[in-house]
Amino acid sequence: MSNKDLNATAAFQDLLKTLCLSEFPCGIGSWRNPKDKFAEGQYSITMKDYGVQHEKMEVLQEYLHSGTWDVDTSWSEEAASLRQLAVSEPWKINKKFIWHYFKTLRLIDKEIVDLDPAMKNLVNLEELTLSVNKLEKILSDRLPPKIKVLELCYNKLQTVSSICKHPPALLHLGLSYNLLASTQEYKYFTAEFWPSLMSLDLSYNNLIELVELVEKLSTLPKLQNLVLLGNPLSLIPGYRGHVIDAIRNLMIFDDTHVSADEKHHFKGLGKKKELILDEAQLVISIADLKGIPMPEELKEDDERPEFPVITTTYFVKYEMLLEEDEVRKGTADDIQRMTSVSWHPDTDIPEENENEEDVLTQSSKRMITTYKTQSLEWDEEGIHIGYKNLHVTDELVGLRDFLKEGIKFVILQEKVHHWPATPIEDDGESPLTPDPKKNKKDGGKDTPAKKGKDAKGKDKGGKGGSAKDKGKKKTGKDSSADMKSDPPIITEIGSYVIPLNSFVEGESEFKKTCHCGGGPMPAVTIDESATPAIPKVDATKSTPGKGKKSPSPDRNTKSRKGSAGKKGASRGADKNRPPSNTSENSEDERMKLPPPITLSVDIELIRWKTAADSMKQL
């Protein structure tokens, strides 16, 4: 135990000191009026008190609420009233009185490591909160005898067996954000231990087996409020429906009211245990990729040599934590899978002599597999990827933690150079290695690389074709069979990380057009059809209007004369003014920026909305 670690009683004593029950304006001191009514023998005036400015009880109570002597009383509902009592009846306050006075107590973030036996002295305590501490176990024989509400969230509890030895008659038990994981713990959440329990919070633990847990919870006769959100089992498609139908008395589930319609839609699902598998289903869809600039080989360039022939394609990759044998192909035909496997940082790198299958079996919870879409060519209107993949995994703990970190989508460019497999002989010279001396002797004739073009540098086949065709060179009737390719050059041109912590918190879909790079996204513009345009008025011209006459020439002459001096005075100031076309320049600069690279992504965590969804096959 470190110097900062405390037991529960010591933390309670520290909070009592902050109330300043014996200091002004509370307690019995020289500041009190001797005429106040006190219990006999509890208070007397001594010689040293004479001449002291005494305060009436009403004035002391005003001081207490003035704000000058305010203290924190949020840790108990009785703390503020105890300070009030320390002003009105201070002789009542002693150690025994304090132990009997409190009904609620919140010891939050006090680094408490132990619930000591002295806490039983709080004989009237009904609500005890020990959240955000370091408790690893709670002994039931140390709990206050009348305890009804026990909140233990954000601790280090791995088991509740010690509480269940002599369990109190609790109405609420809060165990969220602990380390409960073992299925052996499920047996402690039954009517045998908690016959009067009405509210149970098990959220954000590591519970994974839904059917087994719900089977135990359904025995609690008075359970009306249940929270399981944040557990890996909450990612199961039939999670909500199975719980609602199996525990019929539930009124609130995961902080959401259970409606009559919802009970009707999920009717019968609680009995179909064979359909509730401990696995999650995640569908990833990638629609369109836009904003990719045109590759250089597709641009018109008469000086470009015939070889190498360059092909550029684009694809998207992402990583998913899944098991090897539990990947199901989606409906799209263009799904491909990479064989590369990376490892989670907290996993040891497998040894070289280990069998690959054994490694995957032992460490499948932390295996990260990379997936990629089909490589597609550039298109002026955007690249339609049309990728869809269904990922299924029973490693629910690993998937939950993976979703919290988010999924990173990376846009990659793959560029390949193609060369003739057999050099074409032309007077003993290869077309790829022209002789510069020979070119000089020939009087600057066309090199072999420029053959097939006329004097103007145009293809003999004439103009025409799309932007894709403009950058391609003809290399024979069946050029692909006579070409060899260099290793592909892969370049990352954009990426975006999609946070999916909302899935752990109960959401089921994330759909967004992701800004992956390039220029900035366009600003939201106001619809001109909805907002009337304001006409611009030229100051040098008269604006005709109804019932108004245009100014006479004499008035214009006078105004010019009167303003002559002003123009001379303001001439120096005009030099320091910015040019009038600043907005036009900034607009031109924005026009020069590249377009934003965007990727349309839709990620859905499959959740059944009715009992009928359990029969559907994706």
C-alpha positions as CSV (number, residue, x, y, z in Angstrom):
1,M,0.0,0.0,0.0
2,S,1.4,3.4,-1.0
3,N,1.3,6.6,1.0
4,K,-1.7,7.8,-0.9
5,D,-3.7,4.5,-0.6
6,L,-6.4,4.7,2.0
7,N,-9.0,2.5,3.5
8,A,-12.7,3.6,3.4
9,T,-12.8,4.9,7.0
10,A,-9.8,7.1,6.6
11,A,-11.2,8.6,3.4
12,F,-14.5,9.3,5.3
13,Q,-12.6,11.0,8.2
14,D,-10.8,13.2,5.7
15,L,-14.1,14.4,4.3
16,L,-15.5,15.1,7.7
17,K,-12.6,17.5,8.4
18,T,-13.5,19.5,5.3
19,L,-16.8,20.3,6.9
20,C,-15.1,22.4,9.7
21,L,-17.7,21.4,12.3
22,S,-15.8,23.1,15.2
23,E,-14.7,26.2,13.3
24,F,-16.5,29.6,12.9
25,P,-19.4,29.9,12.3
26,C,-20.1,26.3,13.4
27,G,-19.3,24.6,16.7
28,I,-19.0,25.9,20.3
29,G,-16.6,28.8,20.5
30,S,-16.1,32.2,21.9
31,W,-18.1,33.7,19.0
32,R,-21.4,32.3,20.4
33,N,-23.8,34.3,22.5
34,P,-24.0,32.9,26.1
35,K,-27.7,33.6,26.1
36,D,-28.3,30.8,23.5
37,K,-30.1,27.8,24.9
38,F,-27.8,24.8,25.4
39,A,-28.0,21.6,27.2
40,E,-27.1,21.9,30.9
41,G,-23.4,21.4,31.6
42,Q,-22.4,21.6,27.9
43,Y,-21.5,25.2,27.8
44,S,-20.4,27.9,30.4
45,I,-18.9,31.4,30.2
46,T,-15.4,31.8,31.6
47,M,-13.4,34.9,32.4
48,K,-11.6,34.9,29.1
49,D,-15.0,35.1,27.2
50,Y,-15.9,38.5,28.7
51,G,-15.4,41.4,26.3
52,V,-15.6,39.2,23.3
53,Q,-18.1,40.2,20.5
54,H,-20.7,37.4,20.6
55,E,-22.9,36.6,17.6
56,K,-26.5,35.5,17.8
57,M,-27.5,32.2,16.4
58,E,-29.5,33.8,13.6
59,V,-26.5,35.8,12.5
60,L,-24.3,32.7,12.5
61,Q,-26.8,30.9,10.3
62,E,-26.7,33.8,7.9
63,Y,-22.9,33.5,7.8
64,L,-23.1,29.8,7.1
65,H,-25.1,30.5,3.9
66,S,-23.4,33.7,2.8
67,G,-20.9,32.0,0.6
68,T,-17.8,33.1,2.5
69,W,-17.6,29.9,4.5
70,D,-18.9,27.5,1.9
71,V,-17.4,24.0,1.8
72,D,-17.9,21.0,-0.5
73,T,-20.9,18.9,0.6
74,S,-21.5,17.0,-2.6
75,W,-20.2,13.7,-1.1
76,S,-23.3,13.2,1.1
77,E,-26.9,14.3,1.2
78,E,-26.5,14.8,4.9
79,A,-23.2,16.9,4.9
80,A,-24.9,20.2,4.4
81,S,-27.6,19.5,7.1
82,L,-24.8,18.4,9.5
83,R,-23.1,21.8,9.2
84,Q,-26.5,23.5,9.8
85,L,-26.8,21.4,12.9
86,A,-23.3,22.4,14.0
87,V,-24.6,26.0,14.2
88,S,-28.0,25.4,15.7
89,E,-27.3,22.5,18.1
90,P,-23.5,22.0,18.2
91,W,-23.6,20.2,21.6
92,K,-25.2,17.2,19.9
93,I,-22.4,16.5,17.5
94,N,-20.0,13.8,18.7
95,K,-18.4,10.7,17.1
96,K,-21.2,8.4,17.8
97,F,-23.8,10.9,16.5
98,I,-21.9,11.3,13.3
99,W,-21.6,7.5,12.7
100,H,-25.4,7.3,13.1
101,Y,-26.2,10.4,11.1
102,F,-25.2,9.6,7.6
103,K,-27.5,7.7,5.2
104,T,-25.6,8.4,2.0
105,L,-21.9,8.5,1.4
106,R,-19.8,9.0,-1.8
107,L,-16.1,8.2,-1.6
108,I,-15.1,8.8,-5.2
109,D,-11.5,8.8,-6.5
110,K,-9.9,8.6,-3.1
111,E,-7.5,5.7,-4.0
112,I,-9.2,3.4,-1.6
113,V,-7.8,-0.1,-1.6
114,D,-9.7,-1.7,1.3
115,L,-13.2,-1.6,2.8
116,D,-12.3,-1.9,6.5
117,P,-14.5,-3.3,9.3
118,A,-15.1,0.2,10.8
119,M,-17.5,1.0,8.0
120,K,-20.0,-1.2,9.7
121,N,-20.4,1.6,12.3
122,L,-22.3,3.6,9.8
123,V,-25.4,1.7,11.0
124,N,-28.0,3.9,9.1
125,L,-26.1,4.2,5.8
126,E,-28.3,3.1,2.9
127,E,-26.3,4.3,-0.1
128,L,-22.5,3.8,-0.5
129,T,-20.6,4.8,-3.6
130,L,-17.0,3.7,-3.9
131,S,-16.4,4.5,-7.5
132,V,-13.0,5.3,-9.2
133,N,-10.9,3.5,-6.6
134,K,-8.5,0.5,-6.4
135,L,-10.8,-2.1,-4.8
136,E,-10.1,-5.7,-5.8
137,K,-12.6,-7.3,-3.5
138,I,-15.5,-6.3,-1.2
139,L,-16.2,-8.4,1.9
140,S,-19.9,-8.5,2.6
141,D,-19.4,-8.7,6.4
142,R,-17.8,-5.2,6.3
143,L,-20.7,-3.5,4.6
144,P,-23.1,-1.3,6.6
145,P,-26.0,-3.4,7.8
146,K,-28.8,-1.3,6.2
147,I,-27.1,-0.8,2.8
148,K,-29.5,-0.8,-0.1
149,V,-27.5,0.9,-2.9
150,L,-23.9,-0.1,-3.6
151,E,-22.0,1.5,-6.4
152,L,-18.6,0.1,-7.3
153,C,-17.9,1.3,-10.8
154,Y,-14.3,2.0,-12.0
155,N,-12.5,-0.4,-9.7
156,K,-10.4,-3.6,-10.2
157,L,-13.0,-6.2,-9.3
158,Q,-12.5,-9.6,-11.1
159,T,-15.0,-11.4,-9.0
160,V,-18.1,-10.7,-6.8
161,S,-17.8,-14.0,-4.8
162,S,-16.7,-12.1,-1.6
163,I,-19.8,-9.9,-1.7
164,C,-22.1,-13.0,-2.0
165,K,-20.9,-14.8,1.1
166,H,-23.4,-12.8,3.2
167,P,-25.1,-10.6,0.6
168,P,-27.0,-7.6,1.8
169,A,-30.6,-6.9,0.6
170,L,-29.5,-4.6,-2.2
171,L,-31.9,-2.7,-4.5
172,H,-29.1,-1.5,-6.8
173,L,-25.7,-3.0,-7.5
174,G,-23.3,-1.1,-9.8
175,L,-20.3,-3.0,-11.2
176,S,-19.6,-1.1,-14.4
177,Y,-16.0,-0.6,-15.7
178,N,-14.5,-3.5,-13.8
179,L,-12.7,-6.6,-14.9
180,L,-15.5,-9.2,-14.7
181,A,-14.9,-11.7,-17.5
182,S,-15.2,-15.3,-16.3
183,T,-18.4,-17.3,-16.9
184,Q,-18.0,-18.6,-13.4
185,E,-19.2,-15.2,-12.2
186,Y,-22.6,-15.6,-13.8
187,K,-23.9,-17.9,-11.0
188,Y,-23.7,-15.0,-8.6
189,F,-26.3,-13.0,-10.4
190,T,-29.3,-15.1,-9.4
191,A,-32.3,-14.8,-7.1
192,E,-30.4,-17.0,-4.5
193,F,-28.1,-14.0,-3.8
194,W,-30.2,-11.0,-4.8
195,P,-33.9,-11.6,-4.3
196,S,-34.7,-7.9,-3.9
197,L,-32.4,-6.5,-6.6
198,M,-34.2,-4.1,-8.9
199,S,-31.3,-2.5,-10.7
200,L,-28.0,-4.0,-12.0
201,D,-25.2,-2.3,-13.9
202,L,-22.7,-4.6,-15.5
203,S,-21.7,-2.3,-18.3
204,Y,-18.2,-2.1,-19.7
205,N,-16.8,-5.3,-18.4
206,N,-15.5,-8.3,-20.5
207,L,-18.7,-10.5,-20.5
208,I,-19.0,-12.5,-23.8
209,E,-21.5,-15.3,-23.4
210,L,-25.0,-13.7,-23.8
211,V,-27.3,-16.8,-23.5
212,E,-25.6,-18.1,-20.3
213,L,-25.7,-14.7,-18.6
214,V,-29.3,-13.9,-19.5
215,E,-30.3,-17.4,-18.2
216,K,-29.1,-16.4,-14.8
217,L,-30.4,-12.9,-14.8
218,S,-33.9,-14.0,-15.7
219,T,-34.2,-15.6,-12.3
220,L,-34.1,-12.2,-10.6
221,P,-37.7,-11.7,-9.7
222,K,-37.7,-7.9,-9.2
223,L,-35.1,-6.8,-11.8
224,Q,-36.4,-3.8,-13.8
225,N,-33.3,-1.9,-14.8
226,L,-30.4,-3.6,-16.5
227,V,-27.3,-2.2,-18.2
228,L,-24.9,-4.5,-20.2
229,L,-23.7,-1.9,-22.7
230,G,-20.0,-1.8,-23.5
231,N,-19.5,-5.6,-22.9
232,P,-18.3,-7.6,-25.9
233,L,-21.6,-9.5,-25.9
234,S,-23.4,-6.3,-26.8
235,L,-22.0,-6.6,-30.3
236,I,-24.0,-9.8,-30.9
237,P,-26.8,-9.2,-33.5
238,G,-29.6,-10.6,-31.3
239,Y,-28.3,-8.9,-28.1
240,R,-31.1,-6.5,-27.3
241,G,-34.0,-8.7,-28.6
242,H,-32.9,-11.8,-26.6
243,V,-32.5,-9.9,-23.3
244,I,-35.8,-8.1,-23.6
245,D,-37.8,-11.2,-24.4
246,A,-36.0,-13.4,-21.9
247,I,-36.3,-11.0,-18.9
248,R,-39.9,-10.0,-19.2
249,N,-40.0,-7.6,-16.2
250,L,-37.4,-5.2,-17.7
251,M,-38.6,-1.7,-18.0
252,I,-35.3,0.0,-18.8
253,F,-32.5,-1.7,-20.7
254,D,-29.2,0.0,-21.4
255,D,-30.6,3.3,-20.3
256,T,-33.4,3.1,-22.9
257,H,-37.1,2.5,-22.0
258,V,-38.4,-0.9,-23.2
259,S,-41.6,-0.2,-25.1
260,A,-44.6,-2.5,-25.6
261,D,-43.9,-2.5,-29.4
262,E,-40.3,-3.6,-28.8
263,K,-41.5,-6.5,-26.6
264,H,-43.9,-7.5,-29.4
265,H,-41.3,-7.3,-32.1
266,F,-38.8,-9.5,-30.2
267,K,-41.5,-12.0,-28.9
268,G,-40.2,-15.5,-28.9
269,L,-36.5,-14.6,-29.5
270,G,-35.6,-15.3,-25.8
271,K,-36.5,-19.0,-26.4
272,K,-34.5,-19.4,-29.6
273,K,-31.2,-19.8,-27.8
274,E,-29.7,-21.8,-30.7
275,L,-29.9,-18.8,-32.9
276,I,-28.0,-16.5,-30.5
277,L,-24.3,-17.2,-31.4
278,D,-21.5,-15.5,-29.5
279,E,-20.2,-13.7,-32.7
280,A,-20.5,-10.3,-34.2
281,Q,-21.2,-9.4,-37.9
282,L,-19.7,-6.2,-39.4
283,V,-20.4,-5.1,-43.0
284,I,-18.0,-2.7,-44.7
285,S,-19.0,-1.0,-47.9
286,I,-16.9,1.3,-50.0
287,A,-18.8,3.1,-52.8
288,D,-16.9,5.8,-54.7
289,L,-13.5,7.3,-54.7
290,K,-13.4,10.9,-56.1
291,G,-10.9,13.7,-56.4
292,I,-8.0,11.6,-57.7
293,P,-5.9,13.8,-60.2
294,M,-5.4,12.5,-63.7
295,P,-2.2,10.4,-64.0
296,E,0.5,11.9,-66.1
297,E,0.5,9.2,-68.8
298,L,-3.1,10.0,-69.6
299,K,-2.4,13.6,-70.3
300,E,-1.6,14.8,-73.9
301,D,2.1,14.9,-74.4
302,D,3.5,14.6,-77.9
303,E,7.1,14.4,-76.6
304,R,6.5,11.3,-74.4
305,P,8.4,8.3,-75.6
306,E,6.6,5.2,-76.7
307,F,8.1,3.1,-73.9
308,P,7.7,2.4,-71.1
309,V,3.9,1.9,-71.2
310,I,2.6,3.0,-67.8
311,T,-0.5,1.7,-66.2
312,T,-1.9,3.3,-63.0
313,T,-4.6,1.8,-60.9
314,Y,-6.1,2.6,-57.5
315,F,-7.3,0.5,-54.6
316,V,-8.3,0.9,-50.9
317,K,-7.0,-1.2,-48.1
318,Y,-8.0,-1.4,-44.4
319,E,-7.3,-3.7,-41.5
320,M,-9.7,-5.8,-39.5
321,L,-9.1,-8.0,-36.4
322,L,-10.6,-11.3,-37.4
323,E,-9.9,-15.0,-37.3
324,E,-8.7,-16.8,-40.4
325,D,-11.6,-19.1,-40.9
326,E,-14.4,-16.7,-40.1
327,V,-14.5,-14.4,-43.1
328,R,-17.5,-14.5,-45.4
329,K,-17.5,-13.0,-48.8
330,G,-19.9,-10.3,-49.6
331,T,-22.2,-9.9,-52.6
332,A,-19.7,-7.9,-54.7
333,D,-17.6,-9.9,-57.2
334,D,-14.6,-7.7,-56.9
335,I,-13.6,-8.6,-53.3
336,Q,-10.0,-9.5,-52.9
337,R,-8.0,-10.4,-49.8
338,M,-4.3,-9.8,-49.0
339,T,-2.4,-12.5,-47.3
340,S,-0.3,-10.2,-45.1
341,V,-0.9,-10.5,-41.4
342,S,0.3,-7.9,-38.8
343,W,0.4,-8.3,-35.1
344,H,-1.0,-6.3,-32.3
345,P,1.6,-4.3,-30.3
346,D,1.0,-6.2,-27.1
347,T,1.5,-9.6,-28.8
348,D,4.8,-11.3,-28.9
349,I,6.2,-11.9,-32.4
350,P,5.9,-15.6,-33.2
351,E,9.2,-17.5,-33.3
352,E,10.4,-18.8,-36.7
353,N,10.2,-22.5,-35.8
354,E,6.5,-22.3,-34.8
355,N,3.8,-23.6,-37.0
356,E,1.8,-20.9,-38.6
357,E,-1.5,-22.6,-37.8
358,D,-0.6,-23.0,-34.2
359,V,0.4,-19.3,-34.0
360,L,-3.0,-18.2,-35.5
361,T,-4.8,-20.5,-33.0
362,Q,-3.0,-19.2,-30.0
363,S,-3.1,-15.5,-30.9
364,S,-6.2,-15.2,-33.0
365,K,-7.6,-12.6,-30.7
366,R,-4.8,-10.1,-31.7
367,M,-4.4,-11.0,-35.3
368,I,-4.9,-8.1,-37.7
369,T,-5.6,-9.0,-41.3
370,T,-5.4,-6.5,-44.2
371,Y,-8.1,-6.4,-46.8
372,K,-8.0,-4.6,-50.2
373,T,-10.5,-3.7,-52.9
374,Q,-10.0,-4.5,-56.6
375,S,-7.5,-2.3,-58.4
376,L,-9.3,0.1,-60.8
377,E,-8.2,2.6,-63.4
378,W,-8.7,6.3,-63.1
379,D,-12.0,7.7,-64.3
380,E,-12.8,11.4,-64.9
381,E,-16.1,11.2,-63.0
382,G,-14.7,9.2,-60.1
383,I,-13.8,5.6,-59.4
384,H,-16.7,3.4,-58.5
385,I,-15.2,0.8,-56.2
386,G,-18.4,-1.1,-55.3
387,Y,-16.8,-3.0,-52.5
388,K,-18.8,-4.9,-49.8
389,N,-17.6,-7.4,-47.3
390,L,-19.2,-9.1,-44.3
391,H,-16.8,-9.8,-41.5
392,V,-17.8,-12.4,-38.8
393,T,-15.8,-13.0,-35.7
394,D,-16.4,-14.7,-32.3
395,E,-13.4,-12.9,-30.7
396,L,-15.7,-10.3,-29.2
397,V,-13.3,-8.8,-26.7
398,G,-10.7,-8.2,-29.4
399,L,-13.2,-6.8,-31.8
400,R,-14.6,-4.4,-29.1
401,D,-11.1,-3.0,-28.4
402,F,-10.4,-2.8,-32.1
403,L,-13.5,-0.7,-32.8
404,K,-12.5,1.7,-30.0
405,E,-9.3,2.4,-31.9
406,G,-11.1,2.8,-35.2
407,I,-10.5,1.5,-38.7
408,K,-8.0,3.2,-41.0
409,F,-8.8,3.3,-44.7
410,V,-5.8,3.9,-46.9
411,I,-6.0,4.9,-50.6
412,L,-3.1,3.6,-52.6
413,Q,-1.9,4.2,-56.2
414,E,-0.2,1.3,-58.0
415,K,2.0,2.3,-61.0
416,V,3.5,-0.3,-63.3
417,H,6.0,0.2,-66.1
418,H,5.8,-2.1,-69.1
419,W,8.7,-2.8,-71.5
420,P,9.0,-4.9,-74.7
421,A,10.0,-8.4,-73.7
422,T,12.2,-8.7,-76.9
423,P,13.8,-5.5,-78.2
424,I,12.8,-4.7,-81.8
425,E,15.8,-4.7,-84.0
426,D,16.2,-1.7,-86.3
427,D,19.6,-1.6,-88.1
428,G,21.2,-3.4,-85.2
429,E,20.0,-0.9,-82.7
430,S,17.3,-1.3,-80.0
431,P,14.5,1.2,-80.0
432,L,15.2,1.7,-76.3
433,T,18.8,2.7,-76.8
434,P,19.1,5.1,-79.6
435,D,22.6,6.3,-80.7
436,P,22.9,10.0,-80.2
437,K,25.8,10.1,-82.7
438,K,23.8,8.4,-85.4
439,N,21.0,11.0,-84.9
440,K,23.4,13.8,-85.5
441,K,24.7,12.1,-88.7
442,D,21.2,11.6,-89.9
443,G,20.6,15.2,-89.6
444,G,18.2,15.1,-86.7
445,K,15.8,12.4,-88.1
446,D,13.2,10.9,-85.9
447,T,14.5,8.4,-83.4
448,P,12.9,5.0,-83.3
449,A,11.1,6.0,-80.2
450,K,9.2,8.5,-82.2
451,K,8.3,6.2,-85.1
452,G,4.7,5.9,-85.8
453,K,4.1,9.6,-85.5
454,D,3.9,12.2,-88.2
455,A,5.9,15.4,-88.4
456,K,3.5,17.2,-86.1
457,G,4.0,14.6,-83.3
458,K,0.5,13.2,-83.8
459,D,-0.4,9.5,-83.8
460,K,-0.9,8.1,-87.3
461,G,-4.1,6.6,-86.1
462,G,-5.5,10.1,-85.8
463,K,-7.1,12.0,-82.9
464,G,-10.0,10.9,-80.8
465,G,-10.8,8.6,-77.8
466,S,-11.2,9.2,-74.1
467,A,-8.6,10.6,-71.7
468,K,-7.6,7.1,-70.8
469,D,-6.8,6.3,-74.5
470,K,-4.7,9.5,-75.0
471,G,-1.9,8.3,-72.8
472,K,-1.7,4.8,-74.2
473,K,0.7,3.9,-77.0
474,K,0.2,1.2,-79.6
475,T,2.8,-1.5,-79.4
476,G,1.5,-4.1,-81.9
477,K,-1.5,-6.3,-82.3
478,D,-1.0,-8.2,-79.1
479,S,1.3,-6.0,-77.1
480,S,0.5,-7.5,-73.7
481,A,1.9,-10.9,-74.7
482,D,5.2,-9.3,-75.8
483,M,5.6,-7.0,-72.7
484,K,7.4,-7.4,-69.4
485,S,6.5,-5.4,-66.3
486,D,8.6,-3.9,-63.6
487,P,7.6,-4.4,-59.9
488,P,4.7,-2.2,-59.1
489,I,5.3,1.1,-57.4
490,I,2.7,1.6,-54.6
491,T,2.2,5.1,-53.2
492,E,-0.2,6.2,-50.5
493,I,-2.2,9.2,-51.6
494,G,-4.7,9.6,-48.7
495,S,-6.1,8.0,-45.6
496,Y,-8.8,8.4,-43.0
497,V,-9.4,6.8,-39.6
498,I,-13.1,6.2,-38.8
499,P,-13.7,6.0,-35.0
500,L,-16.2,3.3,-34.2
501,N,-16.5,3.7,-30.4
502,S,-20.2,4.5,-31.0
503,F,-20.8,0.9,-32.0
504,V,-19.6,-0.2,-28.5
505,E,-22.1,2.4,-27.1
506,G,-25.1,1.0,-28.9
507,E,-25.0,2.6,-32.4
508,S,-25.3,0.3,-35.4
509,E,-24.2,2.3,-38.5
510,F,-21.6,4.8,-39.6
511,K,-22.0,6.4,-43.0
512,K,-19.7,9.2,-44.2
513,T,-17.9,10.8,-47.1
514,C,-14.4,10.8,-45.7
515,H,-11.9,13.6,-46.6
516,C,-8.7,11.6,-47.2
517,G,-6.4,14.3,-48.7
518,G,-6.0,16.7,-51.6
519,G,-7.5,20.2,-51.3
520,P,-9.9,21.4,-48.6
521,M,-13.5,20.3,-48.6
522,P,-15.8,23.0,-50.2
523,A,-17.5,25.3,-47.7
524,V,-21.2,25.1,-47.2
525,T,-22.8,27.6,-49.6
526,I,-26.1,29.4,-49.2
527,D,-28.8,28.5,-51.7
528,E,-29.2,31.6,-53.8
529,S,-32.7,30.5,-54.8
530,A,-33.8,30.7,-51.2
531,T,-32.0,33.9,-50.4
532,P,-32.8,37.0,-52.6
533,A,-29.7,38.5,-54.2
534,I,-28.9,42.1,-53.2
535,P,-28.3,44.2,-56.3
536,K,-24.9,46.0,-56.5
537,V,-25.0,49.8,-56.9
538,D,-22.4,51.6,-58.9
539,A,-21.5,54.8,-57.1
540,T,-20.4,56.6,-60.3
541,K,-23.8,56.2,-61.9
542,S,-27.3,57.3,-60.8
543,T,-29.7,54.7,-59.8
544,P,-33.2,55.4,-61.1
545,G,-36.0,54.8,-58.7
546,K,-39.7,55.3,-58.3
547,G,-40.6,59.0,-57.7
548,K,-36.9,60.1,-57.7
549,K,-35.1,62.4,-60.2
550,S,-31.6,62.0,-61.4
551,P,-29.2,64.6,-60.1
552,S,-28.7,67.7,-62.3
553,P,-25.3,68.6,-63.9
554,D,-24.9,71.6,-61.6
555,R,-25.0,69.4,-58.5
556,N,-22.4,67.0,-60.0
557,T,-20.1,70.0,-60.7
558,K,-20.5,71.3,-57.2
559,S,-19.8,67.9,-55.6
560,R,-16.7,67.5,-57.7
561,K,-15.4,70.9,-56.6
562,G,-16.2,70.2,-53.0
563,S,-14.5,66.8,-53.0
564,A,-11.3,68.0,-54.7
565,G,-9.7,68.9,-51.4
566,K,-10.8,65.7,-49.8
567,K,-9.2,63.7,-52.5
568,G,-5.9,65.4,-52.0
569,A,-6.0,64.8,-48.3
570,S,-6.8,61.1,-48.6
571,R,-4.4,60.4,-51.4
572,G,-1.6,59.4,-49.0
573,A,-4.0,57.1,-47.1
574,D,-5.1,55.4,-50.3
575,K,-1.5,54.2,-50.9
576,N,-1.6,52.1,-47.7
577,R,-5.0,50.5,-48.6
578,P,-5.0,46.9,-49.9
579,P,-5.9,46.5,-53.6
580,S,-9.6,46.3,-54.3
581,N,-9.2,42.9,-56.0
582,T,-8.0,41.1,-52.9
583,S,-11.1,38.9,-52.7
584,E,-10.7,38.1,-56.4
585,N,-7.1,37.0,-55.9
586,S,-8.0,34.8,-52.9
587,E,-10.8,33.2,-55.1
588,D,-8.3,32.6,-57.8
589,E,-6.0,30.9,-55.3
590,R,-8.8,28.6,-54.2
591,M,-9.5,27.7,-57.8
592,K,-5.9,26.6,-58.2
593,L,-6.1,24.2,-55.2
594,P,-6.5,20.5,-56.0
595,P,-9.9,18.9,-55.5
596,P,-10.5,17.1,-52.2
597,I,-9.9,13.3,-52.3
598,T,-13.1,11.7,-50.8
599,L,-14.0,8.1,-50.1
600,S,-17.6,7.1,-49.4
601,V,-17.7,4.5,-46.6
602,D,-20.6,2.7,-44.9
603,I,-20.0,0.5,-41.9
604,E,-22.8,-1.4,-40.3
605,L,-22.8,-3.6,-37.2
606,I,-25.6,-6.1,-37.8
607,R,-28.3,-5.8,-35.1
608,W,-31.6,-7.6,-35.3
609,K,-34.6,-5.2,-35.1
610,T,-37.2,-8.0,-34.9
611,A,-37.3,-11.7,-34.1
612,A,-37.8,-12.3,-37.8
613,D,-34.3,-10.9,-38.6
614,S,-32.8,-14.0,-36.8
615,M,-34.0,-16.1,-39.8
616,K,-32.5,-14.0,-42.5
617,Q,-29.2,-15.0,-44.0
618,L,-26.8,-12.4,-45.3
